[in-house]
């Protein structure tokens, strides 16, 4: 299934994408694509629905973040060896963990606001993992059974705030609108191998990132298991798993950063595409 949320910001309703590409309203079945609705038994019930029996949603509705009421937005840094190299940083021996604030979450096609005074706002296409069955101390062999599904994430980053301003990475990662999520939450049964997915990103039509999740250092099961040693994971938690090379910071001979008035377009095979316009905050 491809689950989604549509409608005005803060008023999104649950929906699913049918086989014709039309959105069907799930409001009469679940309250939101969130929390217990992402448990395995709930997803199993949704999978048995006949989409043609659900109300059709008029075309043109805004698509919101594909997960509602997110509890934690956890990110993994430097999870592609070639991205670590372009960042002039060593390949990590354990996953690098940081967070995005929940105020960063926006829909896949919403504007991205460049912070006031920012000179180094950057892009990062990433595979998102959404937790279905929660838990702590999850065994790696069982970890993929805790995944409800996958989505596209743009881990927008302000490099000066992240690297040059002291402290943790978080201040450069969690600015408002720095976490577009969606368009769809593609349930895990439709993604038999999350480590064979091409992913890409363009700015104003120029392709900068063109990678594959096969080159991730730490795979999805290992990441879920690892994180569960330090925190319990709950349904609806979102994990962003790192980016392949091609970010603006790594461009040669000189870094390239975003400015207002540009368009980012990005996607992952089978998980959909995003398109954001950059504006001044």
N, C-alpha and C positions, 0 to 999 in steps of 0.2 A: 504494500500500500504506500501511497504518497499522501501523507497527512499534512495539513497546512492550517494557517490562521489568516482570516481575511477581515477587512474592515478598517475603520479609522483607528489611529494610535490610541491604545488604552481601551478600545472597545471591540477588539478582535473577536470573531466567532470561529469555532472549529469547523474544518471542512476536509474534504479529501478530493483528490484529483482522479476523475474517472478515466477509462481507457480512451476516450475521445479527446482528452485534454480539458474537459469542462470541470468546473468546481461544483461539488455537491455539499450542501449544508449538513453538518453533523450536530447542530445545536439540539435536536430532539433526541440525540443518543448519548452524547457526553457534554459536560459543561465547558471543557477546554481541552486542548492538546497539552496536557499538563498532569503532573502528579500521578495519582492512581490510574488515570486513563492510559498511562504508558506501561503499566504492569503487563506481564505476558498474557495473563488470562483476559485482560481487557482488550489487548490487541487481537487476541484470538477471536473474541466476539465481533470486533469490528471487521475482521477479515471475512466473516461469514455474511456480512450485509450485501445486499444487491444494490450497488450504487444508483441504479436507475429508479429505485423507490425513494431516493432522497431528493429533497427540493434542489433544483438547479439554482446556482447563484448567478446573477446577471454579470455579463462580461464587463471588465474594466474596474472591478473592485481592487483596492489596494491589497497587496499581500504583506502580511505582518511577519514578525519573527515566527518561525515554525514551532517553537516551544513557548508555552506560557508559564508564568510563575516560576521561573528558573530559580533554583535555590543557590547553586554555585556555578560560576563560569570559570573553569580551571583551564589553564593553558600550559602547553609543553613547548619549551624553547630549544632551538638548535637540534631539532630531531631529524635533520637531513645533513649528512656529512659535508656535502658540497655547499650547503648554506652556511654551516659553521665556518668553512674555509673562506667564503666570501665576506664573512663578518670578522675575519681575523681572530677567531676564537677556537679553542681546542674542542675536539669532539668529546662530549660529556660521557663520563663513566656511569652516571645515573641520570634519569630524566630531570631536566631543569623545569621547575614548577613555578608558575606565577599566576596571578589572577587578573581578570577584568571585572571592574565594577558593573553591577547590573544596569546602571544608567547608561552604559555603553551600548546596550542591546537595541537594535533597530531592525526594521524589515530589510529584505534583500535588495530592494530598489529605492530605499530612502536616501535622502541626501546625507553625505558625510561632511561634518563641520570641521574645518581646520581651525585649531585653537588660535586665539588671539596671540600674535607675536611668533607663531610657529614658523620655523624655516625648514624643518626636517620631518614632515609628515610622510609616512611610507605605507606601502601596501604589503599584504601577505595572504595569498590564497591558502586555505587549510581545510583538511578533512575534519568535520565535527562529529563527535560521538555523543549520543544522548543515552543516558542511563535509563533503563526500564526497571529491572529488579535491583533494589538497593542492597547494601551490605557492607560489612567491614571484613578485613583480612580475607579477601576473595582469592581463591586459588586461581593461578594463571590459567590452568587447564579448563576452568569453568567460566573464565571472565567474559568471554563473548556471549554467554547466555544471560549476562546482566545488561546487555546492550539492546535498547529498544530500536535504535536505528541510527542513520547517518545523515549528515547535511553539509552544505557548503558554508564556510565561514570566511569572512575577510578580517584578518587580525590586523586592523589598521593600527599603526604605531608611530609615535612621535620620538624620533631617535635622540634628539637632544635631551628631552625629559627622561628617556629610558636609560641613557648611558652616561650623559655628561653632568647630570644634576645631583648625583649622590643618591645613596639609598638603594632601594629595590627597583626592579624594572616597572613595577605596577603603575607608577605615575605617568609613564609614557604609553601605557597600554590601555588604560581604562577611561580615557577622555570620552565625553558624551559622543555618541554615534560611532564609536570605534569598534563596534561588534555587530555588523550586519550578519544575520543568521537566516538561512533558508535558500530557496523558496519552499522546498518540501522537506519534511522528515520522512526519509525513505526507510521503511521498516527493514530490519536486519535480514529477514527471509528473502528480500529482493537484492541483497548485496552478499552473495556467497563468499566473496573474498575481498575484504576492504583494503587489501594490500596489492591490488592490481588495478588501481584507478588512475587514469590520466587526469591531471589537474593543471589549470592554466590561468593566466591573468594578463589583461591588456590595459593600457592607458592610452586614451585617444587613438585607439586602433592599432597601437604598436604592442606586439606581444613581448612581454618581459619575462614571464614565468611560463615554463612548459615542462612540467615534471610528472612524476608517477609515484604513488604511495608505496610502490615496491622498494623504494630506496630509503624508507624510514628506518632510523636506527632502532628505536624502540617501537614495537608493533602494538596494535590496539589492546590485545589481551594483556600484554606486559604492563602497559600504561595503566589500565583499569586496576589490575592487581596491585601495582606499586602504589597508586594513589590511595587505595583502600587500607593501606597500612598506616596512613597518617590522618585519615578522616573517614568517617562513614560516608558512603555514597547513597544518594536518594533518587527516586524516580524524578526525572526532569533535570537532573544535573547535566551540564554541558561541558564537554572536554574538547578543546581545540588542540590538534595533535602535531602542530609544527608545519613549517613551510619549506618548499623546495627552493633552490637558488633562483636569482633573478629579481630580488628586491631592489628598491631604489638605492639603498645604502651601498649595495655591492656593485653598482654599475662602474665600468671603466671607460675612459680614464678618470671620470668624475662622477660622484653620486648624483642621482636624479631624484628630486622630491616633488610631492604634489603641491599644486597651487589651486586657488579657487577657479572654477570654470572648466575643470577637466572632467572626463568620464572614465570611470573604471568599469571594466567588464570582466567577469571571471566565472569559472565553472569547474565542475568535476563530472566526469562521464557517469551518466545514470542518475546524478543527484540534482541536476538543474543548473541554472545560471543566475548570476546576480548582475545588476547594473546600477552603479551609484554616480551621482553628480557631486562634485566637491564644491562647497560653498564656504564663505568666511563665517566664523562663529560670531 
